Structure formats: C-alpha cells, structure tokens
Amino acid sequence: MTGINIVIIEDEKPAARSLERKLEKLGYFPNAKLTNVEEAIEWFGSNKEPDLIFLDIQLSDGLSFEIFEQVKVNSAIIFTTAYDEYALRAFKLNSIDYLLKPIQADELEQAIQKFKNNKQAIFGFNEQLSMFTQFLSNNVIEYKERFVVKIGMQIKIISTTDIMCFFSENKATYIKTNEGRNYLTDYSLEEIEKHLSPNDFFRINRKFIISLVSIHEIHAFSNSRLKVNLKNFDDDDLIVSREKVNDFKKWIEK
C-alpha cells in the first residue's frame, strides 16, 4: 500500500517505535518521526505537509497544539493519547479518530481506513485544533487517584495519597508507599508523569517522581542542584537535576 504521506509526532520512543511497526505491518511507512514541539516546527517549516499525522497531545516540551500556532498545517490528524475515551467521545465524529494508548492494531487499521474513506469530507486541522483546545479549556483533566498492581495472584489498589514516590531501577518502574513498601508497576515513569496531578507530584530527575507531602528536608547540593530527603526514606539519587531546580522551587512554593 502506498500513497499516504505519514508523520508521527510522539515523544516516547517505545510508543513511536511500536506505532511505526504496526503501520509497517499494514503496509504504511512513515516519512518522519518527530519527538517534540521545537523539532516539529522546524520540520514543518521546511517540508511538504503530510496527508496524515499521528499526533500525541502531550510532548516533552509542551502541548502538541503549540506546533500549529507557529506553522499552518491542514493535514488530517489521528490523535494518540492517554485521555479517557469517554471524554473524547463527542469529538470522534469531527475528526479522523483518537487512539488510546496502548494502540491496538485493529483500531489503528480502522482509523486509517476511516481516513481513506472520508478523505474529502474530513475537517482540516485548524478546525480540529479549535474544537479540541476549546474542549481542553472547558474541561479539567482528571488525574489518577489510584494505581492497581499485581502481587502474585493478588490485585492491590494503591491510592496516590499513600504514595511517597515512583522510581525506576534496572529497567523496571516501582511505586514506593508511605509505609516504605515497593510495588512493581507496568507503567513507565513517562506514562506515570502524565497521569499525576502536577500540584502533588514532581519529577525531579530521570529516576524519581516524588510526592510533595512526602518531602522531609531539602539541601543545597553540588552544581547548583538540590538534595531531597523524603520522610522515612533517603536515597543518593534523590537529586533535583540542575535544569529542573527553578521549576521545583516554584512547585514547592505553590
């Protein structure tokens, strides 16, 4: 199958690779994979706009809609997002589709077929952008209040109020509770960060996301960084990276 110029805009490399593989199995080969707002603005400024964009909503340096405030693009859009399917239901008729992560192969195939069947009738991106930004401004994002983990044959529910921090270790991700227990989770830190209230949790570095109420002490550290001690827990890697220090200070002062 040929003839569809496709671009993927996704900041999570595993998610981008997975989507690319699924597209290739269907016979489609993306022309470009972009990872953030800045890169996308530069790319669209010097390349012909594609027929179809797979667009993650939240990128590492901002909302993907910021791209199209700088460059005009009328490509068809398929959103790839972690937003709740019920919140997006009202928009399904006015856009190509919204694929909830993790993306299923059959849903991806249906979305592309929908694009092909409705090529002449779909809304341009500017109309979609206007509708969706209005939706975002009128609706409060619902953050996770609990996580579900599996312990052997048991399923345990952990409230976010009982979580001290999330951390990665040996390519795995764990939840540490206020009781000091660790639980393995299937989420990556990148995915977890998107599901947490930014008022209550902060990602201090590549390894740790910490809870505000769990902070016990904060100390100055080398290279303009900060060292954090959590209640009943300390780790040598609980360091606020230098590029995050200013945002961290603003976060604790809210």
Summary of the structure (lengths in Angstrom):
residues: 254
radius of gyration: 20.3
end to end distance: 52.7
largest distance: 60.8
contacts: 709
relative contact order: 0.09
helix: 36%
strand: 30%
